[in-house]
Structure formats: C-alpha cells, structure tokens
Amino acid sequence: MSTHLYQYKPYHYSYEYDYVFAGAGAATMSLLIRMILSGRFKDSTFLVVDKDRKEKNDRTWCFWENEDGLFEKLVHKSWNQLWFHGPGFSKKYRIKPYRYKMIRGIDFYTFCLDFLKKQPNVQLLFEPVEKIESLKNGARLVIENQETYYAKKYLFNSIPFDKPAPAPGKHMLLQHFKGWLIETEQDFFDPAACTLMDFRISQQHGASFVYTMPLTNRTALVEYTLFNESLLKEEEYEEGLKAYIRDYLKLEQYSIKEQEYGVIPMTNQVFSRGDGAIVNIGTTGGQTKPSSGYTFQFIQKNSDAILYSMLNHGHPRPIDLSHEGRFMFYDSVLLDVLVHKELGGAEIFTKLFKRNSAKRIFRFLDNNSFLLEELLLISSLPVGPFWRAARRQLFPSPAGSHRSGATRPVRPGG
Ligand SMILES: Cc1cc2nc3c(=O)[nH]c(=O)nc-3n(C[C@H](O)[C@H](O)[C@H](O)COP(=O)(O)OP(=O)(O)OC[C@H]3O[C@@H](n4cnc5c(N)ncnc54)[C@H](O)[C@@H]3O)c2cc1C
C-alpha cells in the first residue's frame, strides 16, 4: 500500500472516498477502529491523512476506568491506589472498582496503524493538510501541494484549524506540562500506587501540580503541570521538575530516559462541531474536559456515540454531547474562579479531595455523577468565590470586559 504521495501510486489510487479522516491521532483511531470492528462499513472506503508518521512516543495517556476499554491490551500499567497531596493534606485512596491506567502513545499508534494497514478499504497518507471544505455534496481535503481528496459521505476532522471564537463569560486557560521518564540505579519507587496530583509545590505561575506514575521499582513518569493563561520557558518546566524530584521525592541520583511536552486548551468557549459533511472530533471537536483537560476517555465515549448515531440514525451527530448542560456550567464556574484568581487550584482540589472520595470525584469529572453527589461536592468548597463566579457565568458582562484569553495560541496537535 502506498502511504506517501510521492511514492508510486497504484493504478486504482483514488482521490474519492466515502469517509476521510483529517489527522491520525487518538480521535481518528478511536472512531475509525470502532467503525471497522462494527462490520457495517465493509463496503465503504476510508482515507486517513496526517502530517506525522506517528513513530514517536509523543504522549502518554492516563485516565481512570471501571471496566475494560477497547484498548485494554495496550494498557502499559494500571494502579488501584493513588495519592493526593495538597498543602497540609496527604491521603492514599483505594479506587476499586476504578483503575488508573496508562497507555503510551507509541503503543497506541503502532497498534492502530498496523490494524489499519491490514484493511483493504483503508488508505493512509502522510502529508500536511492545508485546508478542508464542506461542499454541497460531501467535503474536500486539500494537502499542501494542492492535491485534493473528496469525502462522499463525511470528513472527520481532528486538526485544529480554527480556534473557538471568544464570547462574553468564556475563558481560555491552557493546561501545559512537561514530563520526564526517570530511572534510578537502586529500587526507589512503589509501583503499587501512583500520585494523581501533588499540589504542595510553588503556585507562583498559577495552579500547578506534579503527578508521578511509577512503572517499576526503578522507573517513573514525573510530570509538572500548570493551568494558567500562558506557557513557561522550557527551563522553567525543567526547574519545576528538578525541584520536585529533589524536595518531594527526595531523590538525588536519576537519569532521564524520555521526555514529553504538551499543551491542551481548558476552555468553556464553544467548539464548532463542524458543518455540512465535516464533523469535528477529538480536542478540535470539544472533547477536552474544560476544567481538567482529561480527553482520552471523552474521545472513547464520543466515538461510541458517533458510531451509534451512524448505525441507528444514519448520521454521525449524536444528540448527547460531552461537555454540555449542567456539567459545562460547573466547568465554567471553576474556570471563572481560576481566571479571577479568587481561589487557587491547590486550595480547590485539596478541599475536594479532603471531603470526598476519589470515586465520587471521578464520577463528577466523568460527567456521570448524580445531583445529590454534586451538591455534596459543591458544599465542600468555599461558597463566596464560587457564588460570584456562578453569577458572572449566568450574567456575563459584554464582550471584551471579561478577564480571559490565552496570550499564546494553542499549538496544533496538543
Ligand atoms: C503530551 C500530551 C499528553 C496528554 N495526556 C493526556 C492524558 O494523560 N489524559 C487525557 O485524557 N488526555 C491527555 N492529553 C490530551 C488528549 O487526550 C490528547 O491530546 C489526544 O491526543 C487528543 O486527540 P486528538 O485526536 O484530538 O488529537 P491528536 O491526537 O493530537 O491528533 C491530531 C492529529 O492531527 C495531526 N495534524 C495536526 N495538524 C496537521 C496538519 N496540518 N496536517 C496533517 N495532520 C495534522 C497531528 O499530527 C495529530 O496526529 C494529552 C495531550 C498531550 C499533547
């Protein structure tokens, strides 16, 4: 199979497909593999286009789940105990029936690409996409050298071409992080429990925490994470990581085996779901949880919902969207509190973990809690700042007068 435009193209090479996927990351793979496994698209043709060959371990997905997921066999490590640390508070939680799981990007990409390469009706193309356009019938995708590919049915897009439009009461924070996979010469880590969040570190740059995922007695992924409006200089992330490893892990000797860096939007701005035959998916389709940045599991749920809608209603636009309704309101209020700096992230998350079980917090962050639980969670937080934020969200001041806005654009792909 030809995977590169400038390679020899077989005579049956086509510029027209039933479904075109722009981007070959988590969202495309999660949806396309579900479509193929359903067995209902055997007569359809698919094109997947990405600028990147997906040969690097560019990210690690961590998420909680209380059953086996579609990509279970790719889970690199999972934990059923986790630590939360905040100023003056530390607790280890048993999270059964949940498990906190880790999937490495490279394992995911390799598995998915190998699977797709075996499908006779799937064409992969590794080229940069310049634009996508909705047409009267279908949609088209233009790559940088102006070659054009047509989607007769739908074009699923996970490339961040447009940023969501700012509006009154809407905020745009960034979640940015740098992680090191470190190794020690002697046994040091306890691989039975991970640290979900450690907020004891300096909060000078905004809401900041570190998470530590021990893989073995001698290796762990340690990631320095911030929620705020602007990115740091590279050395500032590294200083944060070094200080944490020295002061909190109390580790002096280690080597860095791998690194990762990422930026994810944390926003209550409304993402376009696409128009006509274009359907936005993944982060571009608004699947990132505004208040936490968790995305992987929302992509899985959304992929299930899109497939269900295609099979049962004949279109890929499910009625239940991930971050809508009262959960979007809660997310908006939390973002508003952070943007107005009425309370810091360390204080908010420490209060939540002090007074609630991790399982209740997980259900809430999954948008799966029921109202009584939400009232219990809300009552564990200080009333004043949240009440004022709720008022600002319900009655936003005119455009331009609210405090918000990322000072730098969100980078494509993260
Ligand atoms: C380093 C990192 C760690 C993360 N960790 C977690 C986590 O632990 N848990 C969690 O829930 N979420 C996490 N996320 C957030 C989210 O799950 C991921 O960003 C996820 O990959 C989003 O899937 P996606 O398909 O929307 O985007 P992506 O997976 O980024 O896929 C988009 C694809 O589009 C391609 N592309 C971009 N521009 C072009 C172009 N012009 N032409 C062609 N191709 C293009 C990119 O190469 C990429 O393959 C993390 C994100 C990052 C960046």
The ligand as an SDF file (V2000), in Angstrom:
LIG
                    3D

 53 58  0  0  0  0  0  0  0  0999 V2000
    1.6550   15.3240   25.6850 C   0  0  0  0  0  0  0  0  0  0  0  0
    0.1830   15.1310   25.9130 C   0  0  0  0  0  0  0  0  0  0  0  0
   -0.2540   14.3250   26.9590 C   0  0  0  0  0  0  0  0  0  0  0  0
   -1.6300   14.1400   27.1830 C   0  0  0  0  0  0  0  0  0  0  0  0
   -2.0150   13.3500   28.2320 N   0  0  0  0  0  0  0  0  0  0  0  0
   -3.3300   13.1460   28.4310 C   0  0  0  0  0  0  0  0  0  0  0  0
   -3.7480   12.2720   29.4800 C   0  0  0  0  0  0  0  0  0  0  0  0
   -2.9300   11.7790   30.2380 O   0  0  0  0  0  0  0  0  0  0  0  0
   -5.0800   12.0340   29.6180 N   0  0  0  0  0  0  0  0  0  0  0  0
   -6.0060   12.6010   28.7930 C   0  0  0  0  0  0  0  0  0  0  0  0
   -7.2040   12.3360   28.9500 O   0  0  0  0  0  0  0  0  0  0  0  0
   -5.6340   13.4550   27.8190 N   0  0  0  0  0  0  0  0  0  0  0  0
   -4.3210   13.7340   27.6180 C   0  0  0  0  0  0  0  0  0  0  0  0
   -3.9390   14.5580   26.6010 N   0  0  0  0  0  0  0  0  0  0  0  0
   -4.9920   15.2600   25.8440 C   0  0  0  0  0  0  0  0  0  0  0  0
   -5.6010   14.4370   24.6870 C   0  0  0  0  0  0  0  0  0  0  0  0
   -6.0120   13.1730   25.1210 O   0  0  0  0  0  0  0  0  0  0  0  0
   -4.6370   14.2580   23.5330 C   0  0  0  0  0  0  0  0  0  0  0  0
   -4.2160   15.4990   23.0530 O   0  0  0  0  0  0  0  0  0  0  0  0
   -5.2600   13.4510   22.3860 C   0  0  0  0  0  0  0  0  0  0  0  0
   -4.2010   13.0050   21.5820 O   0  0  0  0  0  0  0  0  0  0  0  0
   -6.2680   14.2610   21.5830 C   0  0  0  0  0  0  0  0  0  0  0  0
   -6.6610   13.5090   20.4750 O   0  0  0  0  0  0  0  0  0  0  0  0
   -6.9790   14.1960   19.0700 P   0  0  0  0  0  0  0  0  0  0  0  0
   -7.2060   13.1280   18.0910 O   0  0  0  0  0  0  0  0  0  0  0  0
   -7.9910   15.2480   19.2700 O   0  0  0  0  0  0  0  0  0  0  0  0
   -5.6300   14.9830   18.7180 O   0  0  0  0  0  0  0  0  0  0  0  0
   -4.2390   14.3380   18.3220 P   0  0  0  0  0  0  0  0  0  0  0  0
   -4.0840   13.0050   18.9340 O   0  0  0  0  0  0  0  0  0  0  0  0
   -3.2270   15.3790   18.6060 O   0  0  0  0  0  0  0  0  0  0  0  0
   -4.3910   14.1080   16.7400 O   0  0  0  0  0  0  0  0  0  0  0  0
   -4.3970   15.1760   15.8170 C   0  0  0  0  0  0  0  0  0  0  0  0
   -3.5230   14.7430   14.6470 C   0  0  0  0  0  0  0  0  0  0  0  0
   -3.5680   15.7830   13.6660 O   0  0  0  0  0  0  0  0  0  0  0  0
   -2.2990   15.8350   13.0630 C   0  0  0  0  0  0  0  0  0  0  0  0
   -2.1610   17.1520   12.4360 N   0  0  0  0  0  0  0  0  0  0  0  0
   -2.1450   18.3750   13.0390 C   0  0  0  0  0  0  0  0  0  0  0  0
   -2.0380   19.3410   12.1120 N   0  0  0  0  0  0  0  0  0  0  0  0
   -1.9940   18.7270   10.8890 C   0  0  0  0  0  0  0  0  0  0  0  0
   -1.9210   19.1860    9.5520 C   0  0  0  0  0  0  0  0  0  0  0  0
   -1.8920   20.4840    9.2340 N   0  0  0  0  0  0  0  0  0  0  0  0
   -1.8850   18.2620    8.5460 N   0  0  0  0  0  0  0  0  0  0  0  0
   -1.9490   16.9260    8.8280 C   0  0  0  0  0  0  0  0  0  0  0  0
   -2.0380   16.4370   10.0740 N   0  0  0  0  0  0  0  0  0  0  0  0
   -2.0680   17.3260   11.0980 C   0  0  0  0  0  0  0  0  0  0  0  0
   -1.3160   15.5910   14.1910 C   0  0  0  0  0  0  0  0  0  0  0  0
   -0.0700   15.1150   13.6950 O   0  0  0  0  0  0  0  0  0  0  0  0
   -2.0660   14.5480   15.0190 C   0  0  0  0  0  0  0  0  0  0  0  0
   -1.6760   13.2320   14.6810 O   0  0  0  0  0  0  0  0  0  0  0  0
   -2.5840   14.7840   26.3550 C   0  0  0  0  0  0  0  0  0  0  0  0
   -2.1330   15.6010   25.3210 C   0  0  0  0  0  0  0  0  0  0  0  0
   -0.7840   15.7850   25.0970 C   0  0  0  0  0  0  0  0  0  0  0  0
   -0.3430   16.7020   23.9790 C   0  0  0  0  0  0  0  0  0  0  0  0
  1  2  1  0
  2  3  1  0
  2 52  2  0
  3  4  2  0
  4  5  1  0
  4 50  1  0
  5  6  2  0
  6  7  1  0
  6 13  1  0
  7  8  2  0
  7  9  1  0
  9 10  1  0
 10 11  2  0
 10 12  1  0
 12 13  2  0
 13 14  1  0
 14 15  1  0
 14 50  1  0
 15 16  1  0
 16 17  1  0
 16 18  1  0
 18 19  1  0
 18 20  1  0
 20 21  1  0
 20 22  1  0
 22 23  1  0
 23 24  1  0
 24 25  2  0
 24 26  1  0
 24 27  1  0
 27 28  1  0
 28 29  2  0
 28 30  1  0
 28 31  1  0
 31 32  1  0
 32 33  1  0
 33 34  1  0
 33 48  1  0
 34 35  1  0
 35 36  1  0
 35 46  1  0
 36 37  1  0
 36 45  1  0
 37 38  2  0
 38 39  1  0
 39 40  1  0
 39 45  2  0
 40 41  1  0
 40 42  2  0
 42 43  1  0
 43 44  2  0
 44 45  1  0
 46 47  1  0
 46 48  1  0
 48 49  1  0
 50 51  2  0
 51 52  1  0
 52 53  1  0
M  END
$$$$
